[in-house]
Amino acid sequence: MAADEIGVIGGIDTHTDLHQAAVIDGIGRHLATAQFETTPKGYQRLLDWLRSHGDVLAVGVEGTGAYGAEIARFLTTNEVTVVEVDRPDRKARRDNGKSDPIDAYGAATAVLSGRAGGIPKSRNGIVEAIRALRVVRKSAVKARTQTINQIRTLIVTAPSAVRDKLRGLSTRELIDTLARSRPAGELADPACAVRTALRRLARRYQQLDEEIKDADKEIGPLVAQAAPKLVALPGVGPETAGQLLTSAGDNPDRLHSESAFAHLRGAAPVPASSGRTNRHRLNRGGDRQANNALHTIVLVRMKYDQRTQEYVARRTTEGMAKKDVIRCLKRFVAREIYKHLPHVTHPTKPLPQIA
């Protein structure tokens, strides 16, 4: 930094078409605010504008996982330290008001005060590719579940001539039978209309099933390539590993310890002691999808892994409730998972010291 150049901190409130940027100096004085388009030229103008006020120490960005993903990538590529900033809570919004300039200044002051210090996901590697493919798979699974539920609901209310022929069939048998059916008659007849609707829903189910299988064929090799040691762990499959990788991001070293990883996944123990009771409870915070992946791994191990079965038996004999045993197992699994994440060989760039 030149002798006559001050250190400044930026803040960005992100939106679809325009980003609101603000800049403050090292003691929190507001220097300027401006809007920039969410285009490559707009990002370059924003960076030039920030640097015109002094040496950019860091930039706080709201929504690095949504509208701010590309500006965060752009700033990181240009060797600018990006800090992830959470939205202000409702009390702060009531006290300070709400506008784009206020939010942008709030992002900058959050970095200066140290309230914001999170390192955003880099979103520029194989894990980001896995995340994109899993979005499609997840929506297909949800639609398939909705489809089979609609089929069963229609069967319940269908005329007995239709319902009796489908009684007692498994899901696979039901789908195959309905997809091969050839409804005949007038659509004004409720029985014919129900048969037609069931056939269409069954074929939709089959299409979604094929889409999910295609997604698994694409995602599985990517997960194995990104974290071969992770998928080799007992109880960990491509789906749960993909979710854990997505939650950690392409730069898992932004999570400074395995305890931070467990806390982010909602697997850190929460004290729940009172009086003579000394215990912990399940953590209902954190990334719930990652927590669900840990829960699935624990359930699989409780059923098939001998080491886990012995642990459950021992803790149950000691008087521990099943939900508390699962809580402890989630914490153990989180520790094991963290050790097998594809950590980079170089440490994450630390935040600069702001005088």
C-alpha positions in Angstrom: 0.0 0.0 0.0 1.3 3.4 -0.9 1.9 5.9 1.9 -0.9 8.1 0.8 -3.3 5.3 0.1 -5.9 4.4 2.8 -7.2 0.9 3.4 -10.9 0.5 2.6 -13.6 -2.2 3.0 -16.3 -2.8 0.5 -19.8 -4.1 1.0 -22.2 -5.5 -1.7 -25.9 -6.1 -1.4 -26.6 -8.5 -4.3 -29.6 -8.7 -6.6 -30.6 -10.1 -9.9 -29.8 -7.2 -12.3 -28.0 -4.7 -10.1 -25.6 -5.0 -7.2 -25.5 -2.1 -4.7 -21.9 -1.5 -3.5 -20.7 0.7 -0.6 -17.2 1.5 0.7 -16.0 2.6 4.1 -12.5 3.4 5.5 -10.7 1.6 8.3 -12.6 3.4 11.1 -16.0 2.9 9.6 -16.6 6.3 7.9 -19.0 6.0 4.9 -17.1 7.0 1.7 -19.4 6.3 -1.2 -22.1 4.0 -2.6 -23.1 3.1 -6.2 -24.9 0.5 -8.3 -23.4 -1.8 -10.9 -24.9 -4.1 -13.4 -24.5 -7.9 -12.9 -22.4 -8.4 -16.1 -18.7 -8.9 -16.6 -18.2 -5.3 -17.5 -20.3 -4.3 -14.5 -18.1 -6.4 -12.2 -15.0 -4.8 -13.6 -16.4 -1.3 -13.0 -17.3 -2.3 -9.5 -13.8 -3.5 -8.7 -12.2 -0.4 -10.3 -14.6 1.8 -8.3 -13.6 0.1 -5.0 -9.9 0.5 -5.8 -10.3 4.1 -6.7 -11.0 4.8 -3.0 -7.9 3.1 -1.7 -6.4 -0.3 -1.1 -9.2 -2.9 -0.8 -8.6 -4.9 2.3 -11.8 -7.0 2.0 -15.3 -7.0 0.6 -18.3 -8.3 2.4 -20.9 -9.9 0.1 -24.5 -10.9 0.9 -25.8 -14.0 -0.8 -22.6 -15.6 -2.0 -24.6 -18.8 -2.6 -27.2 -17.1 -4.7 -27.2 -13.7 -6.4 -23.6 -13.0 -5.2 -22.0 -16.2 -6.4 -20.5 -14.7 -9.6 -19.3 -11.5 -8.1 -17.7 -13.5 -5.3 -15.9 -15.6 -7.9 -14.8 -12.5 -9.9 -13.4 -10.8 -6.8 -11.6 -13.9 -5.6 -10.0 -14.4 -9.1 -8.8 -10.8 -8.9 -7.1 -11.5 -5.5 -9.6 -9.6 -3.4 -10.6 -11.1 -0.1 -14.3 -11.9 0.0 -16.2 -12.3 3.3 -19.6 -14.0 3.5 -22.1 -11.8 5.2 -25.4 -13.0 6.6 -28.5 -10.9 6.3 -29.1 -8.7 9.4 -31.7 -10.0 11.8 -35.1 -8.6 12.0 -34.4 -6.4 15.0 -31.5 -4.7 13.3 -33.7 -4.1 10.2 -36.4 -2.6 12.4 -33.9 -0.4 14.2 -31.8 0.7 11.1 -34.3 0.6 8.3 -34.1 -1.3 5.0 -32.7 -0.1 1.7 -30.1 -1.3 -0.7 -27.5 1.3 0.3 -28.1 0.5 4.0 -27.6 -3.2 3.4 -24.4 -2.6 1.4 -23.0 -0.4 4.2 -24.1 -3.0 6.7 -22.2 -5.7 4.8 -19.0 -3.5 4.9 -19.4 -2.6 8.6 -20.0 -6.3 9.5 -16.6 -7.1 8.0 -14.9 -4.2 9.9 -16.4 -5.1 13.2 -15.6 -8.8 12.8 -19.3 -9.8 13.0 -18.8 -11.4 9.6 -15.8 -13.6 9.0 -17.0 -16.5 7.0 -15.1 -17.6 3.9 -17.6 -18.3 1.0 -17.5 -21.5 -1.1 -15.3 -21.1 -4.1 -17.9 -22.8 -6.4 -15.3 -23.3 -9.2 -14.5 -27.0 -9.1 -15.9 -30.5 -9.3 -18.1 -30.1 -6.2 -20.0 -27.3 -7.8 -20.6 -29.6 -10.8 -22.0 -32.3 -8.4 -24.2 -29.7 -6.7 -25.7 -28.7 -10.1 -26.5 -32.3 -11.1 -27.9 -33.0 -7.6 -30.4 -30.2 -8.0 -32.0 -32.0 -10.9 -31.9 -35.4 -9.2 -33.5 -34.0 -6.0 -36.4 -32.4 -7.9 -37.0 -35.6 -9.9 -37.1 -37.7 -6.6 -39.6 -35.2 -5.2 -41.8 -35.3 -8.3 -41.6 -39.2 -8.3 -42.8 -39.3 -4.7 -45.6 -36.9 -5.5 -46.6 -39.0 -8.5 -46.9 -42.3 -6.6 -48.9 -40.4 -3.9 -51.3 -39.2 -6.5 -51.7 -42.7 -7.9 -52.5 -44.1 -4.6 -55.0 -41.3 -3.8 -56.8 -41.9 -7.1 -57.0 -45.6 -6.4 -58.6 -45.0 -3.0 -61.4 -42.9 -4.6 -61.7 -45.0 -7.8 -64.7 -47.2 -8.5 -64.5 -50.7 -7.1 -64.1 -52.2 -10.6 -60.8 -50.3 -10.9 -59.7 -50.5 -7.3 -60.2 -54.2 -6.8 -57.8 -55.1 -9.7 -55.0 -53.1 -8.2 -55.4 -54.2 -4.6 -52.3 -55.7 -2.9 -49.8 -54.9 -5.7 -46.3 -53.6 -4.8 -45.2 -50.2 -6.1 -43.2 -51.7 -8.9 -46.0 -54.1 -9.9 -48.6 -51.3 -9.7 -46.6 -49.0 -11.9 -45.9 -51.7 -14.5 -49.6 -52.8 -14.6 -50.9 -49.3 -15.0 -48.3 -48.3 -17.6 -49.2 -51.3 -19.8 -53.0 -50.8 -19.4 -55.1 -49.7 -22.3 -58.2 -47.8 -21.0 -61.3 -48.2 -23.2 -64.6 -46.3 -23.2 -65.8 -42.7 -22.9 -63.8 -40.3 -20.8 -67.2 -39.1 -19.4 -67.3 -42.4 -17.6 -65.5 -42.0 -14.2 -64.0 -45.5 -14.4 -62.5 -44.8 -17.8 -61.2 -41.4 -16.8 -59.5 -42.8 -13.7 -57.9 -45.6 -15.7 -56.6 -43.0 -18.2 -55.2 -40.7 -15.4 -53.6 -43.7 -13.6 -51.9 -44.8 -16.9 -50.5 -41.3 -17.5 -49.2 -41.0 -13.9 -47.6 -44.4 -14.1 -45.8 -43.5 -17.3 -44.7 -40.2 -15.7 -43.3 -42.2 -12.7 -41.3 -44.4 -15.1 -39.9 -41.4 -16.9 -38.8 -39.8 -13.6 -37.4 -43.1 -12.5 -35.2 -43.2 -15.6 -34.2 -39.6 -15.1 -33.0 -40.4 -11.5 -31.1 -43.5 -12.8 -29.3 -41.3 -15.4 -28.5 -38.7 -12.8 -27.0 -41.4 -10.5 -24.8 -42.6 -13.4 -23.5 -39.1 -13.8 -23.1 -38.1 -10.2 -21.6 -41.4 -8.9 -18.3 -41.2 -10.8 -17.9 -37.5 -10.0 -18.3 -38.2 -6.3 -15.8 -41.0 -6.4 -13.4 -38.8 -8.3 -13.8 -35.9 -5.9 -13.5 -37.9 -2.7 -12.6 -41.6 -3.1 -11.7 -42.0 0.6 -15.1 -40.6 1.6 -17.2 -43.1 -0.5 -15.1 -45.9 0.8 -16.3 -45.3 4.4 -18.9 -47.8 5.8 -22.5 -46.5 5.3 -21.5 -43.7 2.9 -22.9 -43.9 -0.6 -22.8 -41.5 -3.6 -25.9 -39.7 -2.5 -24.9 -39.0 1.1 -21.3 -38.3 0.0 -22.5 -35.9 -2.7 -24.6 -34.0 -0.1 -21.7 -33.7 2.3 -19.3 -32.5 -0.4 -21.9 -30.0 -1.6 -22.3 -28.6 1.9 -18.5 -28.4 2.4 -17.9 -26.8 -1.1 -14.8 -27.0 -3.3 -12.7 -25.4 -0.5 -13.5 -27.3 2.7 -10.5 -25.8 4.4 -12.7 -22.7 5.0 -14.0 -24.9 7.8 -11.1 -24.4 10.2 -11.7 -27.6 12.3 -13.7 -30.7 12.5 -15.7 -29.2 15.3 -16.7 -26.3 13.0 -17.7 -28.9 10.4 -19.9 -30.7 12.9 -21.5 -27.5 14.1 -22.3 -26.5 10.5 -23.9 -29.9 9.9 -26.0 -29.6 13.1 -24.1 -32.5 14.8 -22.4 -30.5 17.6 -23.8 -31.3 21.0 -26.0 -28.7 22.6 -26.0 -28.4 26.5 -29.5 -29.2 27.9 -28.6 -29.4 31.6 -30.8 -28.2 34.4 -30.5 -28.7 38.2 -29.1 -32.1 38.9 -29.5 -33.2 35.2 -26.3 -33.1 33.1 -27.0 -34.0 29.5 -26.9 -32.7 25.9 -29.5 -32.7 23.2 -29.7 -32.9 19.5 -28.7 -29.8 17.6 -31.6 -28.6 15.4 -29.5 -25.9 13.7 -27.0 -26.0 10.8 -27.4 -27.4 7.3 -30.4 -29.7 7.6 -29.7 -31.6 4.4 -26.1 -32.4 5.5 -27.6 -33.4 8.9 -30.0 -35.7 7.1 -27.0 -37.3 5.3 -25.3 -37.9 8.6 -28.5 -39.4 10.0 -28.8 -41.7 7.0 -25.2 -42.9 7.5 -25.8 -43.5 11.2 -28.9 -45.6 10.5 -27.1 -47.7 7.9 -24.2 -48.3 10.3 -26.6 -49.2 13.1 -28.1 -51.9 10.8 -25.0 -53.3 9.1 -21.8 -52.2 10.9 -20.7 -54.4 13.8 -18.6 -51.7 15.5 -21.6 -49.4 15.6 -23.9 -52.1 16.8 -21.6 -52.9 19.7 -21.4 -49.2 20.6 -25.2 -48.9 20.5 -25.6 -51.9 22.7 -23.1 -50.6 25.3 -24.6 -47.1 25.5 -28.1 -48.5 25.7 -27.0 -50.8 28.6 -25.7 -47.7 30.3 -29.1 -46.1 30.2 -28.7 -43.7 27.3 -31.8 -43.1 25.2 -31.8 -44.0 21.5 -32.0 -40.4 20.3 -29.0 -39.5 22.5 -27.1 -42.5 21.1 -27.8 -41.3 17.5 -26.6 -37.8 18.5 -23.3 -39.2 19.7 -23.0 -41.3 16.6 -23.6 -38.3 14.4 -20.8 -36.5 16.1 -18.4 -39.4 15.6 -19.4 -39.7 11.9 -18.9 -36.0 11.4 -15.4 -36.2 12.8 -14.6 -39.2 10.5 -16.1 -37.5 7.4 -14.1 -34.3 8.0 -10.8 -36.3 8.0 -11.7 -37.8 4.6 -12.8 -34.6 2.8 -10.6 -33.6 -0.1 -8.7 -30.8 1.7 -6.5 -28.6 -0.4 -2.7 -28.7 0.2 -2.4 -25.0 0.9 -4.1 -23.1 3.7 -7.0 -20.7 3.1 -5.9 -17.1 2.7 -6.5 -15.4 6.1 -8.5 -12.2 6.4 -6.3 -9.1 6.4 -5.7 -7.2 9.6 -7.9 -4.1 9.6 -6.4 -1.4 11.7 
